[in-house]
Amino acid sequence: MLQAIEIQKIIEAQLKCHFIKVSGDDGTHFDAVIVSDVFKGQTMIKQHQQVYLALGSMMQNEIHALSIKTYTPDEWSQINK
Amino acid sequence: MTTNARIKKLIDDNEVLLFMKGNPTFPQCGFSSLACQALGALDTSFETIDVLQDPEIREGIKVFSNWPTIPQLYIRGEFIGGADIIRELYESGELAKKISKE
């Protein structure tokens, strides 16, 4: 069964993350929170596309559902104040 | 007509268009359901395409938008995003603005 940590490692390997947390324990539905400098100045579409790009064909196969939240480090520190 | 041309025409012909699994009455996936709820809560009419009824559109729209998942929302030709983005824009009020802007 696909583990959340595996998805997290794959994203981390492709995308320099300030913070990342992938959760979900049913093997097909996952939630990802990703904070990265890379997202600065990008539209939400572009941000999510980069996460999808990191996961490649997994999005078509193993991962049935992935909910994504992306933040820049600045946005992230605002939220966690 | 090629799949790409069909998709292009659908997007051109419909101001607010949601590619989804199932239909607003019987959505076949939680994310599609959520997208419908967000649009339904706004004072707007919208068209939907059930990709489960059309395998060519189902695969074609992923390439067309460079987006691997369904649902996908288009407003006046502009790709808005998938379920997570639709929800965020709905909650921030941006979705209503995008729809009402002439």
N, CA and C atoms of all chains as a GROMACS GRO file, in nm:
protein
  549
    1MET      N    1   0.084  -0.121   0.000
    1MET     CA    2   0.000   0.000   0.000
    1MET      C    3   0.088   0.125   0.000
    2LEU      N    4   0.048   0.219  -0.080
    2LEU     CA    5   0.124   0.344  -0.090
    2LEU      C    6   0.114   0.424   0.040
    3GLN      N    7   0.230   0.465   0.091
    3GLN     CA    8   0.233   0.541   0.215
    3GLN      C    9   0.252   0.690   0.186
    4ALA      N   10   0.194   0.771   0.273
    4ALA     CA   11   0.207   0.916   0.257
    4ALA      C   12   0.353   0.959   0.254
    5ILE      N   13   0.436   0.894   0.336
    5ILE     CA   14   0.576   0.933   0.344
    5ILE      C   15   0.649   0.911   0.212
    6GLU      N   16   0.606   0.810   0.136
    6GLU     CA   17   0.669   0.786   0.005
    6GLU      C   18   0.641   0.903  -0.090
    7ILE      N   19   0.517   0.948  -0.089
    7ILE     CA   20   0.481   1.063  -0.174
    7ILE      C   21   0.559   1.185  -0.130
    8GLN      N   22   0.568   1.201   0.000
    8GLN     CA   23   0.641   1.316   0.054
    8GLN      C   24   0.787   1.315   0.007
    9LYS      N   25   0.850   1.197   0.011
    9LYS     CA   26   0.991   1.186  -0.030
    9LYS      C   27   1.009   1.217  -0.178
   10ILE      N   28   0.914   1.172  -0.259
   10ILE     CA   29   0.924   1.196  -0.403
   10ILE      C   30   0.912   1.346  -0.434
   11ILE      N   31   0.817   1.412  -0.367
   11ILE     CA   32   0.802   1.556  -0.390
   11ILE      C   33   0.927   1.629  -0.342
   12GLU      N   34   0.975   1.593  -0.224
   12GLU     CA   35   1.093   1.657  -0.165
   12GLU      C   36   1.216   1.645  -0.255
   13ALA      N   37   1.227   1.529  -0.320
   13ALA     CA   38   1.343   1.503  -0.404
   13ALA      C   39   1.345   1.593  -0.527
   14GLN      N   40   1.226   1.638  -0.571
   14GLN     CA   41   1.215   1.717  -0.694
   14GLN      C   42   1.204   1.867  -0.667
   15LEU      N   43   1.154   1.897  -0.549
   15LEU     CA   44   1.116   2.036  -0.520
   15LEU      C   45   1.180   2.074  -0.386
   16LYS      N   46   1.255   2.183  -0.387
   16LYS     CA   47   1.318   2.224  -0.262
   16LYS      C   48   1.210   2.278  -0.168
   17CYS      N   49   1.186   2.205  -0.060
   17CYS     CA   50   1.077   2.242   0.029
   17CYS      C   51   1.128   2.304   0.158
   18HIS      N   52   1.062   2.410   0.197
   18HIS     CA   53   1.087   2.474   0.326
   18HIS      C   54   1.017   2.391   0.434
   19PHE      N   55   0.902   2.341   0.397
   19PHE     CA   56   0.825   2.251   0.484
   19PHE      C   57   0.736   2.165   0.396
   20ILE      N   58   0.721   2.039   0.435
   20ILE     CA   59   0.627   1.954   0.361
   20ILE      C   60   0.566   1.852   0.455
   21LYS      N   61   0.438   1.828   0.438
   21LYS     CA   62   0.372   1.725   0.516
   21LYS      C   63   0.265   1.659   0.428
   22VAL      N   64   0.284   1.532   0.399
   22VAL     CA   65   0.182   1.458   0.325
   22VAL      C   66   0.118   1.360   0.423
   23SER      N   67  -0.014   1.362   0.429
   23SER     CA   68  -0.083   1.271   0.520
   23SER      C   69  -0.191   1.193   0.445
   24GLY      N   70  -0.246   1.095   0.510
   24GLY     CA   71  -0.344   1.007   0.447
   24GLY      C   72  -0.302   0.863   0.472
   25ASP      N   73  -0.394   0.780   0.517
   25ASP     CA   74  -0.353   0.644   0.553
   25ASP      C   75  -0.439   0.535   0.488
   26ASP      N   76  -0.513   0.571   0.381
   26ASP     CA   77  -0.593   0.466   0.316
   26ASP      C   78  -0.528   0.415   0.186
   27GLY      N   79  -0.409   0.468   0.156
   27GLY     CA   80  -0.335   0.418   0.040
   27GLY      C   81  -0.371   0.482  -0.093
   28THR      N   82  -0.480   0.560  -0.097
   28THR     CA   83  -0.520   0.622  -0.224
   28THR      C   84  -0.554   0.771  -0.212
   29HIS      N   85  -0.598   0.814  -0.095
   29HIS     CA   86  -0.635   0.954  -0.076
   29HIS      C   87  -0.532   1.022   0.015
   30PHE      N   88  -0.476   1.133  -0.035
   30PHE     CA   89  -0.371   1.200   0.041
   30PHE      C   90  -0.392   1.352   0.046
   31ASP      N   91  -0.339   1.412   0.151
   31ASP     CA   92  -0.338   1.557   0.164
   31ASP      C   93  -0.193   1.604   0.174
   32ALA      N   94  -0.160   1.705   0.096
   32ALA     CA   95  -0.024   1.757   0.099
   32ALA      C   96  -0.024   1.905   0.134
   33VAL      N   97   0.062   1.942   0.225
   33VAL     CA   98   0.089   2.083   0.253
   33VAL      C   99   0.235   2.105   0.218
   34ILE      N  100   0.260   2.198   0.126
   34ILE     CA  101   0.396   2.218   0.076
   34ILE      C  102   0.432   2.366   0.080
   35VAL      N  103   0.545   2.393   0.143
   35VAL     CA  104   0.593   2.530   0.152
   35VAL      C  105   0.727   2.536   0.080
   36SER      N  106   0.739   2.626  -0.017
   36SER     CA  107   0.864   2.632  -0.093
   36SER      C  108   0.888   2.773  -0.148
   37ASP      N  109   1.015   2.808  -0.153
   37ASP     CA  110   1.057   2.935  -0.215
   37ASP      C  111   1.020   2.939  -0.363
   38VAL      N  112   1.020   2.821  -0.423
   38VAL     CA  113   0.993   2.808  -0.566
   38VAL      C  114   0.858   2.870  -0.602
   39PHE      N  115   0.765   2.871  -0.508
   39PHE     CA  116   0.629   2.917  -0.536
   39PHE      C  117   0.614   3.069  -0.542
   40LYS      N  118   0.720   3.139  -0.500
   40LYS     CA  119   0.713   3.285  -0.498
   40LYS      C  120   0.676   3.342  -0.633
   41GLY      N  121   0.576   3.427  -0.635
   41GLY     CA  122   0.538   3.496  -0.758
   41GLY      C  123   0.464   3.409  -0.858
   42GLN      N  124   0.434   3.286  -0.820
   42GLN     CA  125   0.365   3.198  -0.914
   42GLN      C  126   0.215   3.193  -0.886
   43THR      N  127   0.138   3.170  -0.991
   43THR     CA  128  -0.006   3.150  -0.973
   43THR      C  129  -0.027   3.015  -0.904
   44MET      N  130  -0.145   3.001  -0.843
   44MET     CA  131  -0.176   2.875  -0.777
   44MET      C  132  -0.172   2.758  -0.876
   45ILE      N  133  -0.215   2.786  -0.999
   45ILE     CA  134  -0.213   2.680  -1.101
   45ILE      C  135  -0.070   2.631  -1.122
   46LYS      N  136   0.021   2.727  -1.140
   46LYS     CA  137   0.162   2.692  -1.163
   46LYS      C  138   0.220   2.617  -1.042
   47GLN      N  139   0.184   2.661  -0.923
   47GLN     CA  140   0.234   2.595  -0.802
   47GLN      C  141   0.190   2.449  -0.797
   48HIS      N  142   0.062   2.427  -0.823
   48HIS     CA  143   0.011   2.290  -0.819
   48HIS      C  144   0.070   2.207  -0.933
   49GLN      N  145   0.088   2.271  -1.049
   49GLN     CA  146   0.147   2.199  -1.163
   49GLN      C  147   0.286   2.148  -1.129
   50GLN      N  148   0.360   2.224  -1.052
   50GLN     CA  149   0.496   2.180  -1.017
   50GLN      C  150   0.492   2.058  -0.924
   51VAL      N  151   0.392   2.055  -0.838
   51VAL     CA  152   0.378   1.938  -0.750
   51VAL      C  153   0.339   1.816  -0.835
   52TYR      N  154   0.247   1.837  -0.927
   52TYR     CA  155   0.205   1.728  -1.016
   52TYR      C  156   0.322   1.678  -1.101
   53LEU      N  157   0.403   1.774  -1.146
   53LEU     CA  158   0.519   1.739  -1.229
   53LEU      C  159   0.615   1.650  -1.150
   54ALA      N  160   0.635   1.684  -1.023
   54ALA     CA  161   0.725   1.605  -0.939
   54ALA      C  162   0.673   1.462  -0.926
   55LEU      N  163   0.544   1.445  -0.923
   55LEU     CA  164   0.485   1.312  -0.902
   55LEU      C  165   0.469   1.234  -1.033
   56GLY      N  166   0.476   1.305  -1.144
   56GLY     CA  167   0.473   1.240  -1.275
   56GLY      C  168   0.356   1.144  -1.293
   57SER      N  169   0.388   1.024  -1.340
   57SER     CA  170   0.282   0.929  -1.376
   57SER      C  171   0.210   0.873  -1.254
   58MET      N  172   0.264   0.898  -1.135
   58MET     CA  173   0.194   0.849  -1.014
   58MET      C  174   0.054   0.908  -1.004
   59MET      N  175   0.038   1.032  -1.057
   59MET     CA  176  -0.093   1.097  -1.052
   59MET      C  177  -0.196   1.021  -1.136
   60GLN      N  178  -0.146   0.952  -1.240
   60GLN     CA  179  -0.237   0.877  -1.328
   60GLN      C  180  -0.260   0.736  -1.276
   61ASN      N  181  -0.172   0.692  -1.188
   61ASN     CA  182  -0.176   0.551  -1.148
   61ASN      C  183  -0.204   0.532  -0.999
   62GLU      N  184  -0.097   0.535  -0.920
   62GLU     CA  185  -0.112   0.497  -0.779
   62GLU      C  186  -0.200   0.592  -0.698
   63ILE      N  187  -0.187   0.722  -0.728
   63ILE     CA  188  -0.256   0.820  -0.643
   63ILE      C  189  -0.395   0.848  -0.698
   64HIS      N  190  -0.495   0.806  -0.626
   64HIS     CA  191  -0.631   0.832  -0.673
   64HIS      C  192  -0.670   0.977  -0.646
   65ALA      N  193  -0.633   1.026  -0.531
   65ALA     CA  194  -0.676   1.161  -0.495
   65ALA      C  195  -0.570   1.228  -0.408
   66LEU      N  196  -0.532   1.347  -0.448
   66LEU     CA  197  -0.434   1.423  -0.372
   66LEU      C  198  -0.482   1.567  -0.359
   67SER      N  199  -0.505   1.607  -0.237
   67SER     CA  200  -0.543   1.745  -0.212
   67SER      C  201  -0.415   1.823  -0.182
   68ILE      N  202  -0.398   1.938  -0.249
   68ILE     CA  203  -0.272   2.013  -0.237
   68ILE      C  204  -0.296   2.152  -0.182
   69LYS      N  205  -0.214   2.189  -0.085
   69LYS     CA  206  -0.210   2.329  -0.041
   69LYS      C  207  -0.066   2.375  -0.052
   70THR      N  208  -0.046   2.486  -0.124
   70THR     CA  209   0.089   2.537  -0.145
   70THR      C  210   0.104   2.675  -0.083
   71TYR      N  211   0.221   2.701  -0.026
   71TYR     CA  212   0.248   2.831   0.035
   71TYR      C  213   0.393   2.870   0.008
   72THR      N  214   0.416   3.000   0.003
   72THR     CA  215   0.553   3.048   0.006
   72THR      C  216   0.591   3.055   0.156
   73PRO      N  217   0.721   3.058   0.186
   73PRO     CA  218   0.762   3.066   0.327
   73PRO      C  219   0.700   3.186   0.399
   74ASP      N  220   0.685   3.299   0.331
   74ASP     CA  221   0.624   3.417   0.392
   74ASP      C  222   0.478   3.393   0.429
   75GLU      N  223   0.404   3.335   0.333
   75GLU     CA  224   0.262   3.304   0.360
   75GLU      C  225   0.251   3.206   0.475
   76TRP      N  226   0.341   3.110   0.475
   76TRP     CA  227   0.340   3.006   0.578
   76TRP      C  228   0.364   3.065   0.717
   77SER      N  229   0.458   3.159   0.729
   77SER     CA  230   0.487   3.216   0.860
   77SER      C  231   0.371   3.305   0.907
   78GLN      N  232   0.300   3.365   0.810
   78GLN     CA  233   0.180   3.444   0.846
   78GLN      C  234   0.073   3.352   0.907
   79ILE      N  235   0.053   3.238   0.844
   79ILE     CA  236  -0.049   3.143   0.889
   79ILE      C  237  -0.017   3.089   1.027
   80ASN      N  238   0.112   3.066   1.051
   80ASN     CA  239   0.152   3.000   1.176
   80ASN      C  240   0.190   3.097   1.287
   81LYS      N  241   0.154   3.222   1.269
   81LYS     CA  242   0.183   3.322   1.373
   81LYS      C  243   0.108   3.290   1.500
   82MET      N  244  -1.370   1.603  -3.599
   82MET     CA  245  -1.302   1.702  -3.516
   82MET      C  246  -1.208   1.631  -3.417
   83THR      N  247  -1.090   1.684  -3.399
   83THR     CA  248  -0.997   1.622  -3.304
   83THR      C  249  -1.045   1.648  -3.162
   84THR      N  250  -0.994   1.569  -3.070
   84THR     CA  251  -1.033   1.587  -2.929
   84THR      C  252  -0.998   1.727  -2.882
   85ASN      N  253  -0.878   1.771  -2.921
   85ASN     CA  254  -0.835   1.906  -2.882
   85ASN      C  255  -0.931   2.013  -2.931
   86ALA      N  256  -0.973   1.998  -3.056
   86ALA     CA  257  -1.066   2.096  -3.115
   86ALA      C  258  -1.202   2.089  -3.045
   87ARG      N  259  -1.244   1.970  -3.011
   87ARG     CA  260  -1.371   1.955  -2.937
   87ARG      C  261  -1.363   2.025  -2.802
   88ILE      N  262  -1.252   2.005  -2.733
   88ILE     CA  263  -1.235   2.068  -2.601
   88ILE      C  264  -1.234   2.220  -2.615
   89LYS      N  265  -1.160   2.266  -2.714
   89LYS     CA  266  -1.150   2.411  -2.739
   89LYS      C  267  -1.289   2.469  -2.763
   90LYS      N  268  -1.368   2.400  -2.843
   90LYS     CA  269  -1.502   2.449  -2.876
   90LYS      C  270  -1.592   2.451  -2.751
   91LEU      N  271  -1.584   2.347  -2.672
   91LEU     CA  272  -1.663   2.343  -2.548
   91LEU      C  273  -1.630   2.462  -2.458
   92ILE      N  274  -1.502   2.489  -2.447
   92ILE     CA  275  -1.457   2.599  -2.361
   92ILE      C  276  -1.500   2.733  -2.419
   93ASP      N  277  -1.491   2.745  -2.550
   93ASP     CA  278  -1.531   2.870  -2.616
   93ASP      C  279  -1.682   2.894  -2.607
   94ASP      N  280  -1.758   2.784  -2.611
   94ASP     CA  281  -1.904   2.796  -2.617
   94ASP      C  282  -1.972   2.815  -2.480
   95ASN      N  283  -1.896   2.790  -2.374
   95ASN     CA  284  -1.957   2.796  -2.241
   95ASN      C  285  -1.879   2.888  -2.149
   96GLU      N  286  -1.946   2.990  -2.097
   96GLU     CA  287  -1.877   3.088  -2.013
   96GLU      C  288  -1.816   3.024  -1.889
   97VAL      N  289  -1.898   2.947  -1.820
   97VAL     CA  290  -1.848   2.879  -1.701
   97VAL      C  291  -1.866   2.729  -1.724
   98LEU      N  292  -1.755   2.660  -1.734
   98LEU     CA  293  -1.760   2.519  -1.772
   98LEU      C  294  -1.677   2.433  -1.677
   99LEU      N  295  -1.743   2.333  -1.622
   99LEU     CA  296  -1.674   2.242  -1.530
   99LEU      C  297  -1.664   2.102  -1.592
  100PHE      N  298  -1.541   2.056  -1.610
  100PHE     CA  299  -1.520   1.917  -1.649
  100PHE      C  300  -1.519   1.836  -1.520
  101MET      N  301  -1.608   1.739  -1.509
  101MET     CA  302  -1.622   1.668  -1.383
  101MET      C  303  -1.654   1.520  -1.404
  102LYS      N  304  -1.654   1.446  -1.294
  102LYS     CA  305  -1.698   1.306  -1.298
  102LYS      C  306  -1.841   1.302  -1.249
  103GLY      N  307  -1.932   1.256  -1.336
  103GLY     CA  308  -2.074   1.257  -1.303
  103GLY      C  309  -2.136   1.390  -1.340
  104ASN      N  310  -2.246   1.423  -1.275
  104ASN     CA  311  -2.312   1.551  -1.300
  104ASN      C  312  -2.348   1.614  -1.166
  105PRO      N  313  -2.393   1.742  -1.168
  105PRO     CA  314  -2.417   1.810  -1.040
  105PRO      C  315  -2.517   1.736  -0.950
  106THR      N  316  -2.613   1.667  -1.009
  106THR     CA  317  -2.710   1.593  -0.928
  106THR      C  318  -2.647   1.466  -0.870
  107PHE      N  319  -2.568   1.399  -0.953
  107PHE     CA  320  -2.502   1.276  -0.908
  107PHE      C  321  -2.352   1.280  -0.937
  108PRO      N  322  -2.279   1.362  -0.862
  108PRO     CA  323  -2.134   1.363  -0.882
  108PRO      C  324  -2.074   1.228  -0.842
  109GLN      N  325  -1.973   1.184  -0.918
  109GLN     CA  326  -1.917   1.052  -0.896
  109GLN      C  327  -1.784   1.055  -0.823
  110CYS      N  328  -1.754   1.168  -0.763
  110CYS     CA  329  -1.625   1.180  -0.694
  110CYS      C  330  -1.636   1.299  -0.599
  111GLY      N  331  -1.572   1.288  -0.484
  111GLY     CA  332  -1.582   1.393  -0.382
  111GLY      C  333  -1.532   1.528  -0.430
  112PHE      N  334  -1.426   1.526  -0.512
  112PHE     CA  335  -1.369   1.652  -0.558
  112PHE      C  336  -1.462   1.720  -0.659
  113SER      N  337  -1.524   1.640  -0.744
  113SER     CA  338  -1.620   1.697  -0.840
  113SER      C  339  -1.741   1.751  -0.765
  114SER      N  340  -1.782   1.679  -0.662
  114SER     CA  341  -1.895   1.722  -0.581
  114SER      C  342  -1.866   1.857  -0.516
  115LEU      N  343  -1.746   1.869  -0.462
  115LEU     CA  344  -1.706   1.992  -0.397
  115LEU      C  345  -1.705   2.110  -0.495
  116ALA      N  346  -1.654   2.085  -0.614
  116ALA     CA  347  -1.650   2.190  -0.715
  116ALA      C  348  -1.791   2.237  -0.751
  117CYS      N  349  -1.882   2.143  -0.766
  117CYS     CA  350  -2.022   2.176  -0.797
  117CYS      C  351  -2.086   2.256  -0.684
  118GLN      N  352  -2.055   2.217  -0.562
  118GLN     CA  353  -2.113   2.288  -0.448
  118GLN      C  354  -2.067   2.433  -0.445
  119ALA      N  355  -1.939   2.455  -0.473
  119ALA     CA  356  -1.886   2.590  -0.473
  119ALA      C  357  -1.955   2.674  -0.581
  120LEU      N  358  -1.965   2.618  -0.701
  120LEU     CA  359  -2.030   2.692  -0.810
  120LEU      C  360  -2.178   2.710  -0.782
  121GLY      N  361  -2.241   2.607  -0.725
  121GLY     CA  362  -2.383   2.614  -0.694
  121GLY      C  363  -2.416   2.719  -0.590
  122ALA      N  364  -2.320   2.745  -0.502
  122ALA     CA  365  -2.343   2.844  -0.396
  122ALA      C  366  -2.334   2.986  -0.450
  123LEU      N  367  -2.275   3.000  -0.569
  123LEU     CA  368  -2.266   3.133  -0.630
  123LEU      C  369  -2.387   3.151  -0.721
  124ASP      N  370  -2.423   3.275  -0.740
  124ASP     CA  371  -2.539   3.302  -0.822
  124ASP      C  372  -2.498   3.302  -0.969
  125THR      N  373  -2.478   3.183  -1.021
  125THR     CA  374  -2.433   3.173  -1.160
  125THR      C  375  -2.486   3.044  -1.222
  126SER      N  376  -2.502   3.046  -1.350
  126SER     CA  377  -2.532   2.921  -1.418
  126SER      C  378  -2.399   2.866  -1.469
  127PHE      N  379  -2.389   2.737  -1.474
  127PHE     CA  380  -2.267   2.676  -1.527
  127PHE      C  381  -2.300   2.547  -1.598
  128GLU      N  382  -2.217   2.516  -1.695
  128GLU     CA  383  -2.234   2.392  -1.769
  128GLU      C  384  -2.133   2.291  -1.717
  129THR      N  385  -2.168   2.165  -1.729
  129THR     CA  386  -2.073   2.061  -1.688
  129THR      C  387  -2.058   1.958  -1.800
  130ILE      N  388  -1.939   1.901  -1.805
  130ILE     CA  389  -1.912   1.790  -1.896
  130ILE      C  390  -1.877   1.670  -1.809
  131ASP      N  391  -1.949   1.562  -1.828
  131ASP     CA  392  -1.919   1.439  -1.753
  131ASP      C  393  -1.811   1.361  -1.828
  132VAL      N  394  -1.689   1.365  -1.777
  132VAL     CA  395  -1.579   1.300  -1.848
  132VAL      C  396  -1.591   1.147  -1.844
  133LEU      N  397  -1.669   1.096  -1.752
  133LEU     CA  398  -1.687   0.950  -1.745
  133LEU      C  399  -1.765   0.899  -1.867
  134GLN      N  400  -1.841   0.990  -1.929
  134GLN     CA  401  -1.918   0.953  -2.047
  134GLN      C  402  -1.835   0.968  -2.175
  135ASP      N  403  -1.716   1.020  -2.162
  135ASP     CA  404  -1.638   1.052  -2.282
  135ASP      C  405  -1.488   1.034  -2.256
  136PRO      N  406  -1.439   0.912  -2.276
  136PRO     CA  407  -1.298   0.881  -2.247
  136PRO      C  408  -1.199   0.972  -2.319
  137GLU      N  409  -1.234   1.014  -2.442
  137GLU     CA  410  -1.142   1.101  -2.517
  137GLU      C  411  -1.127   1.236  -2.448
  138ILE      N  412  -1.239   1.292  -2.406
  138ILE     CA  413  -1.233   1.420  -2.333
  138ILE      C  414  -1.162   1.400  -2.199
  139ARG      N  415  -1.191   1.288  -2.135
  139ARG     CA  416  -1.132   1.261  -2.003
  139ARG      C  417  -0.979   1.265  -2.008
  140GLU      N  418  -0.922   1.201  -2.109
  140GLU     CA  419  -0.775   1.203  -2.122
  140GLU      C  420  -0.728   1.332  -2.187
  141GLY      N  421  -0.805   1.378  -2.285
  141GLY     CA  422  -0.765   1.496  -2.361
  141GLY      C  423  -0.755   1.622  -2.278
  142ILE      N  424  -0.847   1.638  -2.184
  142ILE     CA  425  -0.849   1.761  -2.105
  142ILE      C  426  -0.726   1.770  -2.014
  143LYS      N  427  -0.674   1.654  -1.975
  143LYS     CA  428  -0.554   1.653  -1.889
  143LYS      C  429  -0.434   1.709  -1.964
  144VAL      N  430  -0.425   1.674  -2.092
  144VAL     CA  431  -0.316   1.724  -2.176
  144VAL      C  432  -0.341   1.871  -2.210
  145PHE      N  433  -0.466   1.900  -2.247
  145PHE     CA  434  -0.504   2.035  -2.288
  145PHE      C  435  -0.467   2.138  -2.180
  146SER      N  436  -0.499   2.105  -2.056
  146SER     CA  437  -0.478   2.199  -1.945
  146SER      C  438  -0.343   2.180  -1.876
  147ASN      N  439  -0.269   2.074  -1.916
  147ASN     CA  440  -0.149   2.035  -1.842
  147ASN      C  441  -0.183   2.020  -1.694
  148TRP      N  442  -0.287   1.940  -1.670
  148TRP     CA  443  -0.339   1.922  -1.535
  148TRP      C  444  -0.388   1.776  -1.525
  149PRO      N  445  -0.333   1.698  -1.430
  149PRO     CA  446  -0.359   1.553  -1.435
  149PRO      C  447  -0.488   1.505  -1.372
  150THR      N  448  -0.565   1.597  -1.314
  150THR     CA  449  -0.683   1.552  -1.239
  150THR      C  450  -0.812   1.620  -1.285
  151ILE      N  451  -0.923   1.557  -1.246
  151ILE     CA  452  -1.057   1.609  -1.269
  151ILE      C  453  -1.114   1.635  -1.130
  152PRO      N  454  -1.190   1.739  -1.104
  152PRO     CA  455  -1.248   1.835  -1.197
  152PRO      C  456  -1.150   1.943  -1.245
  153GLN      N  457  -1.194   2.012  -1.348
  153GLN     CA  458  -1.123   2.129  -1.400
  153GLN      C  459  -1.225   2.235  -1.437
  154LEU      N  460  -1.196   2.356  -1.394
  154LEU     CA  461  -1.290   2.466  -1.419
  154LEU      C  462  -1.233   2.568  -1.518
  155TYR      N  463  -1.316   2.604  -1.614
  155TYR     CA  464  -1.282   2.712  -1.708
  155TYR      C  465  -1.386   2.823  -1.695
  156ILE      N  466  -1.338   2.947  -1.687
  156ILE     CA  467  -1.428   3.062  -1.688
  156ILE      C  468  -1.388   3.152  -1.804
  157ARG      N  469  -1.479   3.172  -1.898
  157ARG     CA  470  -1.453   3.253  -2.017
  157ARG      C  471  -1.318   3.220  -2.081
  158GLY      N  472  -1.295   3.092  -2.098
  158GLY     CA  473  -1.175   3.049  -2.169
  158GLY      C  474  -1.051   3.036  -2.084
  159GLU      N  475  -1.059   3.087  -1.961
  159GLU     CA  476  -0.940   3.081  -1.874
  159GLU      C  477  -0.946   2.958  -1.784
  160PHE      N  478  -0.836   2.883  -1.780
  160PHE     CA  479  -0.828   2.770  -1.690
  160PHE      C  480  -0.812   2.821  -1.547
  161ILE      N  481  -0.903   2.784  -1.460
  161ILE     CA  482  -0.902   2.833  -1.323
  161ILE      C  483  -0.828   2.738  -1.230
  162GLY      N  484  -0.849   2.607  -1.249
  162GLY     CA  485  -0.779   2.511  -1.166
  162GLY      C  486  -0.864   2.392  -1.131
  163GLY      N  487  -0.815   2.312  -1.037
  163GLY     CA  488  -0.886   2.193  -0.991
  163GLY      C  489  -0.959   2.220  -0.860
  164ALA      N  490  -0.998   2.112  -0.793
  164ALA     CA  491  -1.085   2.124  -0.676
  164ALA      C  492  -1.024   2.209  -0.563
  165ASP      N  493  -0.896   2.190  -0.537
  165ASP     CA  494  -0.833   2.265  -0.427
  165ASP      C  495  -0.834   2.414  -0.454
  166ILE      N  496  -0.804   2.449  -0.579
  166ILE     CA  497  -0.799   2.591  -0.615
  166ILE      C  498  -0.940   2.649  -0.617
  167ILE      N  499  -1.035   2.573  -0.670
  167ILE     CA  500  -1.173   2.619  -0.672
  167ILE      C  501  -1.219   2.649  -0.529
  168ARG      N  502  -1.186   2.557  -0.439
  168ARG     CA  503  -1.227   2.578  -0.299
  168ARG      C  504  -1.161   2.702  -0.239
  169GLU      N  505  -1.031   2.716  -0.263
  169GLU     CA  506  -0.962   2.832  -0.207
  169GLU      C  507  -1.017   2.963  -0.262
  170LEU      N  508  -1.042   2.965  -0.393
  170LEU     CA  509  -1.094   3.087  -0.455
  170LEU      C  510  -1.236   3.115  -0.408
  171TYR      N  511  -1.311   3.008  -0.386
  171TYR     CA  512  -1.448   3.025  -0.336
  171TYR      C  513  -1.445   3.086  -0.197
  172GLU      N  514  -1.360   3.032  -0.110
  172GLU     CA  515  -1.354   3.078   0.028
  172GLU      C  516  -1.303   3.221   0.040
  173SER      N  517  -1.214   3.260  -0.052
  173SER     CA  518  -1.160   3.396  -0.046
  173SER      C  519  -1.249   3.498  -0.118
  174GLY      N  520  -1.354   3.449  -0.185
  174GLY     CA  521  -1.443   3.539  -0.258
  174GLY      C  522  -1.396   3.568  -0.400
  175GLU      N  523  -1.277   3.518  -0.434
  175GLU     CA  524  -1.221   3.545  -0.567
  175GLU      C  525  -1.300   3.477  -0.679
  176LEU      N  526  -1.358   3.364  -0.647
  176LEU     CA  527  -1.431   3.290  -0.750
  176LEU      C  528  -1.553   3.370  -0.796
  177ALA      N  529  -1.625   3.426  -0.700
  177ALA     CA  530  -1.742   3.508  -0.733
  177ALA      C  531  -1.700   3.626  -0.820
  178LYS      N  532  -1.584   3.686  -0.787
  178LYS     CA  533  -1.535   3.801  -0.865
  178LYS      C  534  -1.502   3.759  -1.008
  179LYS      N  535  -1.434   3.646  -1.020
  179LYS     CA  536  -1.396   3.598  -1.153
  179LYS      C  537  -1.519   3.571  -1.239
  180ILE      N  538  -1.623   3.519  -1.176
  180ILE     CA  539  -1.743   3.485  -1.251
  180ILE      C  540  -1.821   3.609  -1.291
  181SER      N  541  -1.828   3.707  -1.199
  181SER     CA  542  -1.913   3.823  -1.227
  181SER      C  543  -1.846   3.926  -1.318
  182LYS      N  544  -1.714   3.922  -1.325
  182LYS     CA  545  -1.642   4.022  -1.406
  182LYS      C  546  -1.684   4.014  -1.553
  183GLU      N  547  -1.722   4.127  -1.605
  183GLU     CA  548  -1.762   4.129  -1.746
  183GLU      C  549  -1.639   4.139  -1.835
   0.00000   0.00000   0.00000
